[in-house]
Amino acid sequence: MARDFLIDTDTASDDAVALVMALGAPDVRVVAITTVAGNCGVAQATRNALYTVELCGASVPVYAGEEKPLVRGHQNADWFHGRDGMGDHSYPAARQAAGDLHAVDAIIAAIEGHPGLVVVTLGPLTNLALALARKPGIAGKVGRCVVMGGAPCCEGNVTPAAEYNIWVDPEAARIVLRSGLPVELIGWQLCRGPAVLHDGDITRILHLDTQLARFAIECNSRAREAYREQTGEDGISLPDPVAMSIALDPSVGTEWSEHSVDVEIQSELTRGMTVVDKLNVAGDDRNRNVWSEAGRANVCWSIDTARWKESLYQALGE
């Protein structure tokens, strides 16, 4: 029996590869894709999602969502993904148009219409936060909520303290974490080190000689350059596909633990920091007032790198 997925995305290069993985999974039915401002503007994110759906030969509705975070201006990541979010390769517009529903309405309808739905978020959490604000009860109807976001153990990728998706709209992230959703937090650090696609991995993918394999490498060309400039590491780092591999198969995550988690929204120094109570000290009398409203999440600390990469190879045509 197919599992129902809803994917909320700020579709750029790594998001597109994650969509390819989900759309090609034989036991998954993607009931809707919703888009949000993040890596690029929401109009471009929607265009990119529609193109990817068409490339996969799929028939999935795409709904455009919020153009900016809840209370802040939108700050994109074109320096990392290119002006169009896809490495500036001039991909054509898809024939399919976006659906008439707003993404927030589409999220509510999908959750209410598919109890046990798996929600996968690949961008800022603005759409999902607004859906929860409008219909708080939907939190109890979601089977899993896999969030690509945060840097729960280490440095961030947009500031020393924060990962981009959470940093862009920390207020939304805090709402989602405090909503009662069954959040699985997949941090940016999981796509680094051995999880990066290095030359041998890239060669293996290109040797598959499929349209999807070539697309996966090509659309991440600028992202590879930016990752090298940012970290000094050469290769293609794919946070959203890593998160999608865990959404498709939770056992790809090899170390998990559940904790209170909150997001910093006031300090500019640590804005968007995902603060994880790893030692479970929040119940201490000294901390109770600060942590009384914090949410909880199941945090993934490590992955089976070989299995993550195998899931990618399979999705691209191996």
C-alpha positions as CSV (number, residue, x, y, z in Angstrom):
1,M,0.0,0.0,0.0
2,A,1.4,3.4,-1.0
3,R,2.4,5.9,1.6
4,D,1.1,9.4,1.1
5,F,3.6,12.3,1.1
6,L,3.2,16.1,1.0
7,I,6.4,18.0,0.1
8,D,6.8,21.6,1.0
9,T,9.8,23.1,-0.8
10,D,11.7,26.2,-1.8
11,T,12.7,24.3,-4.9
12,A,16.4,24.8,-5.8
13,S,19.0,22.4,-7.0
14,D,19.1,20.0,-4.0
15,D,15.3,20.2,-3.5
16,A,14.8,19.1,-7.1
17,V,16.9,16.0,-6.6
18,A,14.9,15.2,-3.4
19,L,11.7,15.6,-5.5
20,V,13.1,13.2,-8.1
21,M,13.6,10.6,-5.3
22,A,10.1,10.9,-3.9
23,L,8.4,11.0,-7.3
24,G,10.2,7.8,-8.4
25,A,9.7,5.9,-5.2
26,P,7.5,2.9,-6.0
27,D,5.7,2.8,-2.6
28,V,5.0,6.5,-2.3
29,R,2.2,8.7,-3.6
30,V,3.1,12.4,-3.6
31,V,-0.4,13.9,-3.1
32,A,0.8,17.5,-3.5
33,I,3.9,19.7,-3.7
34,T,3.7,23.2,-2.1
35,T,6.3,25.9,-2.6
36,V,7.6,28.7,-0.4
37,A,10.1,31.6,-0.6
38,G,13.5,30.5,0.5
39,N,16.4,29.6,-1.8
40,C,14.7,31.7,-4.4
41,G,11.4,33.6,-4.7
42,V,8.2,31.6,-4.5
43,A,7.4,32.1,-8.2
44,Q,10.8,30.7,-9.2
45,A,10.5,27.9,-6.7
46,T,7.1,27.0,-8.2
47,R,8.5,27.1,-11.7
48,N,11.4,24.8,-10.6
49,A,9.0,22.3,-8.9
50,L,6.8,22.2,-12.0
51,Y,9.8,21.5,-14.2
52,T,11.0,18.7,-12.0
53,V,7.6,17.1,-11.9
54,E,7.5,17.1,-15.7
55,L,11.0,15.8,-16.0
56,C,10.0,12.8,-13.9
57,G,6.9,12.2,-16.0
58,A,4.7,12.5,-12.9
59,S,1.3,14.0,-12.4
60,V,1.3,15.8,-9.1
61,P,-0.3,19.2,-8.3
62,V,2.0,22.0,-7.3
63,Y,0.7,24.9,-5.2
64,A,2.4,28.2,-4.7
65,G,2.7,29.6,-1.2
66,E,4.1,32.4,0.9
67,E,6.3,35.1,-0.7
68,K,8.1,36.0,2.5
69,P,8.7,34.9,6.1
70,L,6.1,35.6,8.8
71,V,7.6,38.8,10.1
72,R,10.9,39.3,8.2
73,G,12.0,40.2,4.7
74,H,12.9,37.4,2.4
75,Q,16.6,36.7,2.0
76,N,17.4,34.2,-0.8
77,A,20.4,32.0,-1.4
78,D,21.1,32.8,-5.0
79,W,24.8,33.1,-4.2
80,F,24.7,29.3,-3.5
81,H,22.1,28.0,-6.0
82,G,22.3,30.6,-8.8
83,R,19.8,33.2,-9.7
84,D,17.2,30.7,-10.8
85,G,17.9,28.3,-7.9
86,M,19.0,25.6,-10.4
87,G,22.5,26.6,-11.4
88,D,21.4,29.0,-14.1
89,H,21.1,26.4,-16.9
90,S,18.0,28.0,-18.4
91,Y,15.7,25.1,-17.9
92,P,12.4,25.7,-19.8
93,A,9.0,26.4,-18.2
94,A,6.9,23.3,-17.7
95,R,3.6,22.9,-19.6
96,Q,1.8,22.2,-16.3
97,A,0.6,25.3,-14.4
98,A,0.4,25.7,-10.7
99,G,-2.9,24.8,-9.0
100,D,-5.4,27.5,-8.0
101,L,-5.2,26.8,-4.2
102,H,-2.8,28.6,-2.0
103,A,-0.2,26.3,-0.6
104,V,-1.5,26.8,3.0
105,D,-5.0,25.7,1.9
106,A,-3.4,22.8,0.0
107,I,-1.5,21.7,3.1
108,I,-4.6,21.7,5.3
109,A,-6.6,19.8,2.6
110,A,-3.9,17.2,2.1
111,I,-3.5,16.5,5.8
112,E,-7.3,16.4,6.5
113,G,-7.8,14.2,3.4
114,H,-5.0,11.7,4.1
115,P,-4.8,10.8,7.7
116,G,-1.3,9.6,8.6
117,L,0.2,11.7,5.8
118,V,4.0,12.1,5.8
119,V,4.9,15.8,5.5
120,V,8.4,16.5,4.3
121,T,9.7,20.1,4.5
122,L,12.7,21.1,2.4
123,G,12.6,24.9,3.0
124,P,11.6,27.6,5.5
125,L,8.5,26.5,7.5
126,T,6.3,29.5,6.7
127,N,3.6,27.7,4.9
128,L,3.3,24.9,7.5
129,A,3.3,27.4,10.4
130,L,0.4,29.3,8.8
131,A,-1.5,26.1,8.2
132,L,-1.1,25.1,11.8
133,A,-2.1,28.6,13.0
134,R,-5.3,28.3,11.0
135,K,-6.1,24.7,11.9
136,P,-4.1,23.6,14.9
137,G,-5.8,20.2,15.0
138,I,-4.1,19.0,11.8
139,A,-0.9,18.4,13.9
140,G,-2.6,15.3,15.3
141,K,-3.4,13.9,11.8
142,V,0.1,13.8,10.5
143,G,2.0,10.5,10.7
144,R,5.5,11.9,10.4
145,C,6.9,15.4,9.8
146,V,10.4,15.2,8.4
147,V,12.0,18.6,8.6
148,M,15.3,19.3,6.7
149,G,16.6,22.1,8.9
150,G,18.8,23.1,11.8
151,A,22.3,22.4,13.0
152,P,21.6,20.8,16.3
153,C,25.2,19.8,17.1
154,C,27.5,22.1,15.2
155,E,28.1,25.2,13.1
156,G,25.5,26.6,10.8
157,N,25.7,27.2,7.0
158,V,24.4,30.8,6.9
159,T,25.7,32.1,10.3
160,P,27.9,30.4,12.8
161,A,24.8,29.4,14.8
162,A,22.1,28.7,12.2
163,E,21.1,26.6,9.2
164,Y,19.5,28.5,6.4
165,N,16.0,27.1,6.4
166,I,15.5,27.8,10.1
167,W,17.3,31.1,9.9
168,V,15.1,32.5,7.1
169,D,11.9,32.2,9.2
170,P,12.8,31.3,12.8
171,E,9.3,32.4,14.0
172,A,7.7,29.8,11.7
173,A,10.1,27.1,12.8
174,R,9.3,27.8,16.5
175,I,5.5,27.5,15.7
176,V,6.1,24.2,14.0
177,L,8.2,22.8,16.7
178,R,5.7,23.8,19.4
179,S,2.7,22.6,17.5
180,G,2.7,18.9,18.6
181,L,3.6,17.7,15.1
182,P,5.7,14.5,15.2
183,V,8.8,16.3,14.0
184,E,11.9,14.4,12.9
185,L,14.8,17.0,12.7
186,I,17.3,16.3,9.9
187,G,20.1,18.8,10.4
188,W,22.5,20.2,7.8
189,Q,25.5,18.5,9.3
190,L,24.2,15.1,8.1
191,C,25.0,15.9,4.4
192,R,28.6,16.8,5.1
193,G,31.8,14.7,5.2
194,P,31.4,11.2,3.9
195,A,27.8,12.0,2.8
196,V,29.0,14.5,0.2
197,L,29.0,13.2,-3.4
198,H,32.7,13.1,-4.3
199,D,34.3,12.5,-7.7
200,G,33.7,8.8,-7.6
201,D,30.1,9.1,-6.7
202,I,29.5,11.8,-9.4
203,T,31.2,9.6,-12.0
204,R,29.0,6.7,-11.0
205,I,25.9,8.8,-11.4
206,L,26.9,10.2,-14.8
207,H,27.7,6.7,-16.0
208,L,24.0,5.8,-15.4
209,D,23.5,7.9,-18.5
210,T,19.9,8.8,-17.7
211,Q,18.2,12.1,-18.1
212,L,17.6,12.3,-14.3
213,A,21.2,11.4,-13.5
214,R,22.5,14.1,-15.8
215,F,20.0,16.6,-14.4
216,A,20.9,15.9,-10.8
217,I,24.6,16.7,-11.4
218,E,24.1,19.6,-13.8
219,C,21.5,21.5,-11.7
220,N,23.9,21.3,-8.7
221,S,26.9,22.7,-10.6
222,R,26.8,26.1,-8.9
223,A,26.0,24.6,-5.5
224,R,29.2,22.5,-5.8
225,E,31.2,25.6,-6.4
226,A,29.5,27.4,-3.5
227,Y,30.0,24.5,-1.1
228,R,33.7,24.5,-1.9
229,E,33.9,28.3,-1.4
230,Q,32.0,28.0,1.9
231,T,33.6,24.9,3.5
232,G,36.8,24.1,1.5
233,E,35.4,20.7,0.8
234,D,35.0,19.6,-2.8
235,G,31.9,17.7,-3.9
236,I,28.1,18.1,-4.0
237,S,26.4,18.4,-0.7
238,L,22.7,17.4,-0.8
239,P,20.9,18.2,2.4
240,D,17.4,17.9,1.0
241,P,18.0,14.5,-0.7
242,V,19.6,13.2,2.5
243,A,16.4,14.2,4.4
244,M,14.3,12.6,1.7
245,S,16.2,9.4,1.9
246,I,15.3,9.3,5.6
247,A,11.7,10.2,4.9
248,L,11.5,7.3,2.5
249,D,13.4,4.9,4.8
250,P,13.8,6.0,8.5
251,S,16.4,3.3,9.1
252,V,18.9,5.4,7.0
253,G,19.1,7.4,10.2
254,T,21.3,5.3,12.5
255,E,21.2,7.4,15.7
256,W,18.1,9.2,17.0
257,S,17.0,10.7,20.3
258,E,14.0,12.8,21.3
259,H,14.5,16.1,23.0
260,S,13.0,19.5,23.8
261,V,14.0,21.8,20.9
262,D,13.5,25.5,20.6
263,V,14.5,28.2,18.1
264,E,16.1,31.5,18.9
265,I,14.1,34.4,17.4
266,Q,15.4,37.5,19.2
267,S,19.2,37.5,19.1
268,E,20.7,38.6,15.8
269,L,23.9,36.8,16.9
270,T,22.1,33.4,17.2
271,R,18.9,34.0,15.2
272,G,17.6,30.7,13.9
273,M,19.7,28.6,16.2
274,T,18.1,25.2,16.9
275,V,18.7,24.8,20.6
276,V,18.5,21.1,21.5
277,D,18.2,20.0,25.1
278,K,20.4,17.0,24.5
279,L,21.2,16.4,28.2
280,N,17.5,16.9,29.1
281,V,18.2,19.6,31.7
282,A,15.1,21.7,30.7
283,G,13.1,20.3,33.6
284,D,15.5,21.7,36.1
285,D,13.9,24.5,38.2
286,R,16.4,27.0,36.9
287,N,15.3,26.4,33.3
288,R,11.7,25.6,33.6
289,N,10.4,29.1,32.8
290,V,12.5,29.4,29.7
291,W,11.7,26.0,28.3
292,S,8.0,25.7,29.4
293,E,6.7,26.1,25.9
294,A,9.5,24.4,23.9
295,G,8.5,21.8,21.5
296,R,9.9,18.3,21.0
297,A,11.6,16.6,18.1
298,N,13.2,13.3,17.3
299,V,16.7,14.4,16.3
300,C,18.8,12.4,13.8
301,W,22.4,12.5,14.7
302,S,24.0,10.1,12.2
303,I,23.2,8.3,9.0
304,D,24.2,5.2,7.0
305,T,26.1,7.0,4.3
306,A,26.3,4.0,2.0
307,R,22.6,3.4,2.1
308,W,21.8,7.1,1.6
309,K,23.9,7.1,-1.6
310,E,22.4,3.8,-2.8
311,S,19.0,5.3,-2.5
312,L,20.1,8.2,-4.6
313,Y,21.6,5.9,-7.3
314,Q,18.4,3.9,-7.5
315,A,16.3,7.0,-7.9
316,L,18.5,8.3,-10.7
317,G,18.2,5.1,-12.7
318,E,20.6,2.4,-11.4
